[in-house]
Amino acid sequence: MKKFLTILTTSSAVFLITAGVMLANKNSVENNIYISKQIQRKPHKIEGDKLIEIGYYWDSHDRQVRIMRIPTYC
């Protein structure tokens, strides 16, 4: 019985270590999200002196959406 418990504990530990390494490697790969919709440039929406909505644009060099520069007069 003692031998069986030792074998069971060892195999369980090996399995957990292997599964942990596999999960860590799977999640460490850079996840790229591809958007099929073409992103259009959206300007800021300003009402009076208030910035209501923040504008954004697609930066094709870095392949990401960027926030447009917020004007200082708002």
mmCIF file as gemmi writes it, N, C-alpha and C atoms, coordinates in Angstrom:
data_model
loop_
_atom_site.group_PDB
_atom_site.id
_atom_site.type_symbol
_atom_site.label_atom_id
_atom_site.label_alt_id
_atom_site.label_comp_id
_atom_site.label_asym_id
_atom_site.label_entity_id
_atom_site.label_seq_id
_atom_site.pdbx_PDB_ins_code
_atom_site.Cartn_x
_atom_site.Cartn_y
_atom_site.Cartn_z
_atom_site.occupancy
_atom_site.B_iso_or_equiv
_atom_site.pdbx_formal_charge
_atom_site.auth_seq_id
_atom_site.auth_asym_id
_atom_site.pdbx_PDB_model_num
ATOM 1 N N . MET Axp A 1 ? 0.819 -1.192 0 1 0 ? 1 A 1
ATOM 2 C CA . MET Axp A 1 ? 0 0 0 1 0 ? 1 A 1
ATOM 3 C C . MET Axp A 1 ? 0.87 1.266 0 1 0 ? 1 A 1
ATOM 4 N N . LYS Axp A 2 ? 1.966 1.214 0.763 1 0 ? 2 A 1
ATOM 5 C CA . LYS Axp A 2 ? 2.867 2.356 0.84 1 0 ? 2 A 1
ATOM 6 C C . LYS Axp A 2 ? 3.539 2.605 -0.512 1 0 ? 2 A 1
ATOM 7 N N . LYS Axp A 3 ? 3.887 1.525 -1.205 1 0 ? 3 A 1
ATOM 8 C CA . LYS Axp A 3 ? 4.522 1.644 -2.511 1 0 ? 3 A 1
ATOM 9 C C . LYS Axp A 3 ? 3.54 2.247 -3.522 1 0 ? 3 A 1
ATOM 10 N N . PHE Axp A 4 ? 2.297 1.801 -3.45 1 0 ? 4 A 1
ATOM 11 C CA . PHE Axp A 4 ? 1.264 2.318 -4.353 1 0 ? 4 A 1
ATOM 12 C C . PHE Axp A 4 ? 1.045 3.82 -4.128 1 0 ? 4 A 1
ATOM 13 N N . LEU Axp A 5 ? 1.025 4.24 -2.884 1 0 ? 5 A 1
ATOM 14 C CA . LEU Axp A 5 ? 0.85 5.65 -2.55 1 0 ? 5 A 1
ATOM 15 C C . LEU Axp A 5 ? 2.022 6.489 -3.062 1 0 ? 5 A 1
ATOM 16 N N . THR Axp A 6 ? 3.229 5.955 -2.98 1 0 ? 6 A 1
ATOM 17 C CA . THR Axp A 6 ? 4.417 6.648 -3.487 1 0 ? 6 A 1
ATOM 18 C C . THR Axp A 6 ? 4.343 6.808 -5.001 1 0 ? 6 A 1
ATOM 19 N N . ILE Axp A 7 ? 3.962 5.75 -5.695 1 0 ? 7 A 1
ATOM 20 C CA . ILE Axp A 7 ? 3.845 5.799 -7.16 1 0 ? 7 A 1
ATOM 21 C C . ILE Axp A 7 ? 2.757 6.791 -7.563 1 0 ? 7 A 1
ATOM 22 N N . LEU Axp A 8 ? 1.637 6.757 -6.875 1 0 ? 8 A 1
ATOM 23 C CA . LEU Axp A 8 ? 0.526 7.656 -7.181 1 0 ? 8 A 1
ATOM 24 C C . LEU Axp A 8 ? 0.917 9.119 -6.942 1 0 ? 8 A 1
ATOM 25 N N . THR Axp A 9 ? 1.603 9.387 -5.871 1 0 ? 9 A 1
ATOM 26 C CA . THR Axp A 9 ? 2.048 10.746 -5.56 1 0 ? 9 A 1
ATOM 27 C C . THR Axp A 9 ? 3.05 11.246 -6.589 1 0 ? 9 A 1
ATOM 28 N N . THR Axp A 10 ? 3.984 10.395 -6.972 1 0 ? 10 A 1
ATOM 29 C CA . THR Axp A 10 ? 5.002 10.775 -7.955 1 0 ? 10 A 1
ATOM 30 C C . THR Axp A 10 ? 4.376 11.057 -9.314 1 0 ? 10 A 1
ATOM 31 N N . SER Axp A 11 ? 3.496 10.174 -9.767 1 0 ? 11 A 1
ATOM 32 C CA . SER Axp A 11 ? 2.872 10.377 -11.077 1 0 ? 11 A 1
ATOM 33 C C . SER Axp A 11 ? 1.974 11.614 -11.062 1 0 ? 11 A 1
ATOM 34 N N . SER Axp A 12 ? 1.315 11.865 -9.948 1 0 ? 12 A 1
ATOM 35 C CA . SER Axp A 12 ? 0.478 13.054 -9.832 1 0 ? 12 A 1
ATOM 36 C C . SER Axp A 12 ? 1.327 14.324 -9.898 1 0 ? 12 A 1
ATOM 37 N N . ALA Axp A 13 ? 2.458 14.329 -9.226 1 0 ? 13 A 1
ATOM 38 C CA . ALA Axp A 13 ? 3.348 15.491 -9.241 1 0 ? 13 A 1
ATOM 39 C C . ALA Axp A 13 ? 3.906 15.736 -10.638 1 0 ? 13 A 1
ATOM 40 N N . VAL Axp A 14 ? 4.313 14.672 -11.319 1 0 ? 14 A 1
ATOM 41 C CA . VAL Axp A 14 ? 4.843 14.804 -12.685 1 0 ? 14 A 1
ATOM 42 C C . VAL Axp A 14 ? 3.767 15.358 -13.607 1 0 ? 14 A 1
ATOM 43 N N . PHE Axp A 15 ? 2.543 14.856 -13.475 1 0 ? 15 A 1
ATOM 44 C CA . PHE Axp A 15 ? 1.447 15.344 -14.31 1 0 ? 15 A 1
ATOM 45 C C . PHE Axp A 15 ? 1.18 16.83 -14.057 1 0 ? 15 A 1
ATOM 46 N N . LEU Axp A 16 ? 1.121 17.233 -12.801 1 0 ? 16 A 1
ATOM 47 C CA . LEU Axp A 16 ? 0.843 18.632 -12.482 1 0 ? 16 A 1
ATOM 48 C C . LEU Axp A 16 ? 1.942 19.569 -12.974 1 0 ? 16 A 1
ATOM 49 N N . ILE Axp A 17 ? 3.185 19.156 -12.856 1 0 ? 17 A 1
ATOM 50 C CA . ILE Axp A 17 ? 4.3 19.978 -13.343 1 0 ? 17 A 1
ATOM 51 C C . ILE Axp A 17 ? 4.237 20.106 -14.86 1 0 ? 17 A 1
ATOM 52 N N . THR Axp A 18 ? 3.998 18.99 -15.55 1 0 ? 18 A 1
ATOM 53 C CA . THR Axp A 18 ? 3.912 19.009 -17.014 1 0 ? 18 A 1
ATOM 54 C C . THR Axp A 18 ? 2.742 19.871 -17.48 1 0 ? 18 A 1
ATOM 55 N N . ALA Axp A 19 ? 1.592 19.705 -16.854 1 0 ? 19 A 1
ATOM 56 C CA . ALA Axp A 19 ? 0.418 20.498 -17.235 1 0 ? 19 A 1
ATOM 57 C C . ALA Axp A 19 ? 0.66 21.983 -16.969 1 0 ? 19 A 1
ATOM 58 N N . GLY Axp A 20 ? 1.311 22.308 -15.874 1 0 ? 20 A 1
ATOM 59 C CA . GLY Axp A 20 ? 1.611 23.704 -15.563 1 0 ? 20 A 1
ATOM 60 C C . GLY Axp A 20 ? 2.536 24.34 -16.578 1 0 ? 20 A 1
ATOM 61 N N . VAL Axp A 21 ? 3.555 23.605 -16.985 1 0 ? 21 A 1
ATOM 62 C CA . VAL Axp A 21 ? 4.497 24.121 -17.989 1 0 ? 21 A 1
ATOM 63 C C . VAL Axp A 21 ? 3.799 24.314 -19.324 1 0 ? 21 A 1
ATOM 64 N N . MET Axp A 22 ? 2.96 23.369 -19.709 1 0 ? 22 A 1
ATOM 65 C CA . MET Axp A 22 ? 2.249 23.488 -20.985 1 0 ? 22 A 1
ATOM 66 C C . MET Axp A 22 ? 1.299 24.683 -20.978 1 0 ? 22 A 1
ATOM 67 N N . LEU Axp A 23 ? 0.589 24.89 -19.892 1 0 ? 23 A 1
ATOM 68 C CA . LEU Axp A 23 ? -0.323 26.036 -19.813 1 0 ? 23 A 1
ATOM 69 C C . LEU Axp A 23 ? 0.437 27.356 -19.803 1 0 ? 23 A 1
ATOM 70 N N . ALA Axp A 24 ? 1.563 27.387 -19.121 1 0 ? 24 A 1
ATOM 71 C CA . ALA Axp A 24 ? 2.358 28.616 -19.077 1 0 ? 24 A 1
ATOM 72 C C . ALA Axp A 24 ? 2.898 28.956 -20.461 1 0 ? 24 A 1
ATOM 73 N N . ASN Axp A 25 ? 3.34 27.965 -21.21 1 0 ? 25 A 1
ATOM 74 C CA . ASN Axp A 25 ? 3.855 28.214 -22.556 1 0 ? 25 A 1
ATOM 75 C C . ASN Axp A 25 ? 2.747 28.632 -23.505 1 0 ? 25 A 1
ATOM 76 N N . LYS Axp A 26 ? 1.568 28.057 -23.35 1 0 ? 26 A 1
ATOM 77 C CA . LYS Axp A 26 ? 0.46 28.392 -24.235 1 0 ? 26 A 1
ATOM 78 C C . LYS Axp A 26 ? 0.02 29.833 -24.028 1 0 ? 26 A 1
ATOM 79 N N . ASN Axp A 27 ? 0.008 30.297 -22.788 1 0 ? 27 A 1
ATOM 80 C CA . ASN Axp A 27 ? -0.467 31.644 -22.5 1 0 ? 27 A 1
ATOM 81 C C . ASN Axp A 27 ? 0.606 32.71 -22.662 1 0 ? 27 A 1
ATOM 82 N N . SER Axp A 28 ? 1.864 32.33 -22.803 1 0 ? 28 A 1
ATOM 83 C CA . SER Axp A 28 ? 2.914 33.331 -22.932 1 0 ? 28 A 1
ATOM 84 C C . SER Axp A 28 ? 3.102 33.8 -24.371 1 0 ? 28 A 1
ATOM 85 N N . VAL Axp A 29 ? 2.484 33.119 -25.319 1 0 ? 29 A 1
ATOM 86 C CA . VAL Axp A 29 ? 2.587 33.521 -26.721 1 0 ? 29 A 1
ATOM 87 C C . VAL Axp A 29 ? 1.793 34.811 -26.902 1 0 ? 29 A 1
ATOM 88 N N . GLU Axp A 30 ? 2.32 35.719 -27.692 1 0 ? 30 A 1
ATOM 89 C CA . GLU Axp A 30 ? 1.644 37.001 -27.906 1 0 ? 30 A 1
ATOM 90 C C . GLU Axp A 30 ? 0.328 36.767 -28.621 1 0 ? 30 A 1
ATOM 91 N N . ASN Axp A 31 ? -0.742 37.259 -28.034 1 0 ? 31 A 1
ATOM 92 C CA . ASN Axp A 31 ? -2.068 37.104 -28.621 1 0 ? 31 A 1
ATOM 93 C C . ASN Axp A 31 ? -2.339 38.283 -29.538 1 0 ? 31 A 1
ATOM 94 N N . ASN Axp A 32 ? -2.562 38 -30.797 1 0 ? 32 A 1
ATOM 95 C CA . ASN Axp A 32 ? -2.919 39.035 -31.755 1 0 ? 32 A 1
ATOM 96 C C . ASN Axp A 32 ? -4.399 38.924 -32.052 1 0 ? 32 A 1
ATOM 97 N N . ILE Axp A 33 ? -5.1 40.019 -31.913 1 0 ? 33 A 1
ATOM 98 C CA . ILE Axp A 33 ? -6.52 40.047 -32.22 1 0 ? 33 A 1
ATOM 99 C C . ILE Axp A 33 ? -6.665 40.737 -33.565 1 0 ? 33 A 1
ATOM 100 N N . TYR Axp A 34 ? -7.256 40.042 -34.502 1 0 ? 34 A 1
ATOM 101 C CA . TYR Axp A 34 ? -7.438 40.595 -35.829 1 0 ? 34 A 1
ATOM 102 C C . TYR Axp A 34 ? -8.873 41.078 -35.975 1 0 ? 34 A 1
ATOM 103 N N . ILE Axp A 35 ? -9.015 42.307 -36.387 1 0 ? 35 A 1
ATOM 104 C CA . ILE Axp A 35 ? -10.337 42.893 -36.576 1 0 ? 35 A 1
ATOM 105 C C . ILE Axp A 35 ? -10.581 42.985 -38.071 1 0 ? 35 A 1
ATOM 106 N N . SER Axp A 36 ? -11.669 42.38 -38.519 1 0 ? 36 A 1
ATOM 107 C CA . SER Axp A 36 ? -11.956 42.4 -39.946 1 0 ? 36 A 1
ATOM 108 C C . SER Axp A 36 ? -12.589 43.722 -40.377 1 0 ? 36 A 1
ATOM 109 N N . LYS Axp A 37 ? -13.165 44.462 -39.441 1 0 ? 37 A 1
ATOM 110 C CA . LYS Axp A 37 ? -13.79 45.736 -39.77 1 0 ? 37 A 1
ATOM 111 C C . LYS Axp A 37 ? -12.715 46.788 -40.018 1 0 ? 37 A 1
ATOM 112 N N . GLN Axp A 38 ? -12.892 47.546 -41.064 1 0 ? 38 A 1
ATOM 113 C CA . GLN Axp A 38 ? -11.964 48.631 -41.364 1 0 ? 38 A 1
ATOM 114 C C . GLN Axp A 38 ? -12.233 49.78 -40.397 1 0 ? 38 A 1
ATOM 115 N N . ILE Axp A 39 ? -11.25 50.199 -39.648 1 0 ? 39 A 1
ATOM 116 C CA . ILE Axp A 39 ? -11.429 51.247 -38.651 1 0 ? 39 A 1
ATOM 117 C C . ILE Axp A 39 ? -11.267 52.605 -39.319 1 0 ? 39 A 1
ATOM 118 N N . GLN Axp A 40 ? -12.291 53.411 -39.189 1 0 ? 40 A 1
ATOM 119 C CA . GLN Axp A 40 ? -12.284 54.744 -39.771 1 0 ? 40 A 1
ATOM 120 C C . GLN Axp A 40 ? -11.766 55.746 -38.744 1 0 ? 40 A 1
ATOM 121 N N . ARG Axp A 41 ? -11.21 56.821 -39.229 1 0 ? 41 A 1
ATOM 122 C CA . ARG Axp A 41 ? -10.746 57.899 -38.348 1 0 ? 41 A 1
ATOM 123 C C . ARG Axp A 41 ? -11.97 58.585 -37.739 1 0 ? 41 A 1
ATOM 124 N N . LYS Axp A 42 ? -11.951 58.774 -36.429 1 0 ? 42 A 1
ATOM 125 C CA . LYS Axp A 42 ? -13.064 59.429 -35.74 1 0 ? 42 A 1
ATOM 126 C C . LYS Axp A 42 ? -12.526 60.667 -35.033 1 0 ? 42 A 1
ATOM 127 N N . PRO Axp A 43 ? -13.034 61.848 -35.388 1 0 ? 43 A 1
ATOM 128 C CA . PRO Axp A 43 ? -12.535 63.074 -34.753 1 0 ? 43 A 1
ATOM 129 C C . PRO Axp A 43 ? -13.116 63.247 -33.348 1 0 ? 43 A 1
ATOM 130 N N . HIS Axp A 44 ? -12.497 64.138 -32.572 1 0 ? 44 A 1
ATOM 131 C CA . HIS Axp A 44 ? -13.017 64.469 -31.249 1 0 ? 44 A 1
ATOM 132 C C . HIS Axp A 44 ? -14.391 65.12 -31.392 1 0 ? 44 A 1
ATOM 133 N N . LYS Axp A 45 ? -15.232 64.899 -30.408 1 0 ? 45 A 1
ATOM 134 C CA . LYS Axp A 45 ? -16.527 65.578 -30.369 1 0 ? 45 A 1
ATOM 135 C C . LYS Axp A 45 ? -16.459 66.607 -29.245 1 0 ? 45 A 1
ATOM 136 N N . ILE Axp A 46 ? -16.492 67.872 -29.624 1 0 ? 46 A 1
ATOM 137 C CA . ILE Axp A 46 ? -16.344 68.964 -28.664 1 0 ? 46 A 1
ATOM 138 C C . ILE Axp A 46 ? -17.619 69.799 -28.688 1 0 ? 46 A 1
ATOM 139 N N . GLU Axp A 47 ? -18.187 70.02 -27.51 1 0 ? 47 A 1
ATOM 140 C CA . GLU Axp A 47 ? -19.357 70.897 -27.375 1 0 ? 47 A 1
ATOM 141 C C . GLU Axp A 47 ? -18.979 72.039 -26.441 1 0 ? 47 A 1
ATOM 142 N N . GLY Axp A 48 ? -18.929 73.219 -26.992 1 0 ? 48 A 1
ATOM 143 C CA . GLY Axp A 48 ? -18.502 74.377 -26.201 1 0 ? 48 A 1
ATOM 144 C C . GLY Axp A 48 ? -17.039 74.232 -25.828 1 0 ? 48 A 1
ATOM 145 N N . ASP Axp A 49 ? -16.751 74.197 -24.536 1 0 ? 49 A 1
ATOM 146 C CA . ASP Axp A 49 ? -15.385 74.003 -24.055 1 0 ? 49 A 1
ATOM 147 C C . ASP Axp A 49 ? -15.159 72.594 -23.522 1 0 ? 49 A 1
ATOM 148 N N . LYS Axp A 50 ? -16.117 71.695 -23.722 1 0 ? 50 A 1
ATOM 149 C CA . LYS Axp A 50 ? -16.016 70.339 -23.169 1 0 ? 50 A 1
ATOM 150 C C . LYS Axp A 50 ? -15.718 69.315 -24.261 1 0 ? 50 A 1
ATOM 151 N N . LEU Axp A 51 ? -14.842 68.409 -23.929 1 0 ? 51 A 1
ATOM 152 C CA . LEU Axp A 51 ? -14.534 67.285 -24.808 1 0 ? 51 A 1
ATOM 153 C C . LEU Axp A 51 ? -15.52 66.17 -24.467 1 0 ? 51 A 1
ATOM 154 N N . ILE Axp A 52 ? -16.448 65.884 -25.373 1 0 ? 52 A 1
ATOM 155 C CA . ILE Axp A 52 ? -17.513 64.913 -25.11 1 0 ? 52 A 1
ATOM 156 C C . ILE Axp A 52 ? -17.057 63.497 -25.455 1 0 ? 52 A 1
ATOM 157 N N . GLU Axp A 53 ? -16.482 63.308 -26.647 1 0 ? 53 A 1
ATOM 158 C CA . GLU Axp A 53 ? -15.991 61.995 -27.074 1 0 ? 53 A 1
ATOM 159 C C . GLU Axp A 53 ? -14.562 62.133 -27.58 1 0 ? 53 A 1
ATOM 160 N N . ILE Axp A 54 ? -13.763 61.143 -27.26 1 0 ? 54 A 1
ATOM 161 C CA . ILE Axp A 54 ? -12.361 61.15 -27.676 1 0 ? 54 A 1
ATOM 162 C C . ILE Axp A 54 ? -12.238 60.494 -29.046 1 0 ? 54 A 1
ATOM 163 N N . GLY Axp A 55 ? -11.516 61.148 -29.942 1 0 ? 55 A 1
ATOM 164 C CA . GLY Axp A 55 ? -11.321 60.619 -31.277 1 0 ? 55 A 1
ATOM 165 C C . GLY Axp A 55 ? -10.166 59.632 -31.334 1 0 ? 55 A 1
ATOM 166 N N . TYR Axp A 56 ? -10.155 58.81 -32.378 1 0 ? 56 A 1
ATOM 167 C CA . TYR Axp A 56 ? -9.111 57.803 -32.542 1 0 ? 56 A 1
ATOM 168 C C . TYR Axp A 56 ? -8.837 57.572 -34.026 1 0 ? 56 A 1
ATOM 169 N N . TYR Axp A 57 ? -7.73 56.905 -34.306 1 0 ? 57 A 1
ATOM 170 C CA . TYR Axp A 57 ? -7.373 56.566 -35.679 1 0 ? 57 A 1
ATOM 171 C C . TYR Axp A 57 ? -6.571 55.271 -35.68 1 0 ? 57 A 1
ATOM 172 N N . TRP Axp A 58 ? -6.45 54.641 -36.835 1 0 ? 58 A 1
ATOM 173 C CA . TRP Axp A 58 ? -5.715 53.398 -37.005 1 0 ? 58 A 1
ATOM 174 C C . TRP Axp A 58 ? -4.286 53.719 -37.407 1 0 ? 58 A 1
ATOM 175 N N . ASP Axp A 59 ? -3.328 53.262 -36.609 1 0 ? 59 A 1
ATOM 176 C CA . ASP Axp A 59 ? -1.912 53.433 -36.921 1 0 ? 59 A 1
ATOM 177 C C . ASP Axp A 59 ? -1.455 52.166 -37.635 1 0 ? 59 A 1
ATOM 178 N N . SER Axp A 60 ? -1.309 52.249 -38.947 1 0 ? 60 A 1
ATOM 179 C CA . SER Axp A 60 ? -0.983 51.049 -39.721 1 0 ? 60 A 1
ATOM 180 C C . SER Axp A 60 ? 0.451 50.581 -39.494 1 0 ? 60 A 1
ATOM 181 N N . HIS Axp A 61 ? 1.335 51.474 -39.072 1 0 ? 61 A 1
ATOM 182 C CA . HIS Axp A 61 ? 2.721 51.073 -38.816 1 0 ? 61 A 1
ATOM 183 C C . HIS Axp A 61 ? 2.805 50.171 -37.583 1 0 ? 61 A 1
ATOM 184 N N . ASP Axp A 62 ? 2.153 50.583 -36.49 1 0 ? 62 A 1
ATOM 185 C CA . ASP Axp A 62 ? 2.174 49.788 -35.26 1 0 ? 62 A 1
ATOM 186 C C . ASP Axp A 62 ? 1.015 48.805 -35.178 1 0 ? 62 A 1
ATOM 187 N N . ARG Axp A 63 ? 0.112 48.854 -36.159 1 0 ? 63 A 1
ATOM 188 C CA . ARG Axp A 63 ? -1.051 47.962 -36.226 1 0 ? 63 A 1
ATOM 189 C C . ARG Axp A 63 ? -1.888 48.019 -34.948 1 0 ? 63 A 1
ATOM 190 N N . GLN Axp A 64 ? -2.278 49.233 -34.565 1 0 ? 64 A 1
ATOM 191 C CA . GLN Axp A 64 ? -3.124 49.402 -33.386 1 0 ? 64 A 1
ATOM 192 C C . GLN Axp A 64 ? -3.919 50.701 -33.488 1 0 ? 64 A 1
ATOM 193 N N . VAL Axp A 65 ? -4.98 50.764 -32.716 1 0 ? 65 A 1
ATOM 194 C CA . VAL Axp A 65 ? -5.799 51.973 -32.669 1 0 ? 65 A 1
ATOM 195 C C . VAL Axp A 65 ? -5.155 52.945 -31.695 1 0 ? 65 A 1
ATOM 196 N N . ARG Axp A 66 ? -5.048 54.202 -32.117 1 0 ? 66 A 1
ATOM 197 C CA . ARG Axp A 66 ? -4.43 55.221 -31.27 1 0 ? 66 A 1
ATOM 198 C C . ARG Axp A 66 ? -5.425 56.348 -31.015 1 0 ? 66 A 1
ATOM 199 N N . ILE Axp A 67 ? -5.305 56.951 -29.843 1 0 ? 67 A 1
ATOM 200 C CA . ILE Axp A 67 ? -6.128 58.104 -29.494 1 0 ? 67 A 1
ATOM 201 C C . ILE Axp A 67 ? -5.512 59.335 -30.14 1 0 ? 67 A 1
ATOM 202 N N . MET Axp A 68 ? -6.378 60.15 -30.736 1 0 ? 68 A 1
ATOM 203 C CA . MET Axp A 68 ? -5.892 61.384 -31.35 1 0 ? 68 A 1
ATOM 204 C C . MET Axp A 68 ? -5.407 62.333 -30.263 1 0 ? 68 A 1
ATOM 205 N N . ARG Axp A 69 ? -4.502 63.221 -30.641 1 0 ? 69 A 1
ATOM 206 C CA . ARG Axp A 69 ? -3.968 64.192 -29.683 1 0 ? 69 A 1
ATOM 207 C C . ARG Axp A 69 ? -5.1 65.074 -29.167 1 0 ? 69 A 1
ATOM 208 N N . ILE Axp A 70 ? -5.192 65.171 -27.843 1 0 ? 70 A 1
ATOM 209 C CA . ILE Axp A 70 ? -6.247 65.969 -27.227 1 0 ? 70 A 1
ATOM 210 C C . ILE Axp A 70 ? -5.791 67.426 -27.197 1 0 ? 70 A 1
ATOM 211 N N . PRO Axp A 71 ? -6.597 68.331 -27.739 1 0 ? 71 A 1
ATOM 212 C CA . PRO Axp A 71 ? -6.189 69.736 -27.777 1 0 ? 71 A 1
ATOM 213 C C . PRO Axp A 71 ? -6.114 70.337 -26.375 1 0 ? 71 A 1
ATOM 214 N N . THR Axp A 72 ? -5.224 71.299 -26.207 1 0 ? 72 A 1
ATOM 215 C CA . THR Axp A 72 ? -5.015 71.884 -24.882 1 0 ? 72 A 1
ATOM 216 C C . THR Axp A 72 ? -6.029 72.963 -24.551 1 0 ? 72 A 1
ATOM 217 N N . TYR Axp A 73 ? -6.768 73.427 -25.541 1 0 ? 73 A 1
ATOM 218 C CA . TYR Axp A 73 ? -7.72 74.498 -25.269 1 0 ? 73 A 1
ATOM 219 C C . TYR Axp A 73 ? -9.025 73.983 -24.683 1 0 ? 73 A 1
ATOM 220 N N . CYS Axp A 74 ? -9.206 72.684 -24.578 1 0 ? 74 A 1
ATOM 221 C CA . CYS Axp A 74 ? -10.44 72.128 -24 1 0 ? 74 A 1
ATOM 222 C C . CYS Axp A 74 ? -10.366 72.111 -22.492 1 0 ? 74 A 1
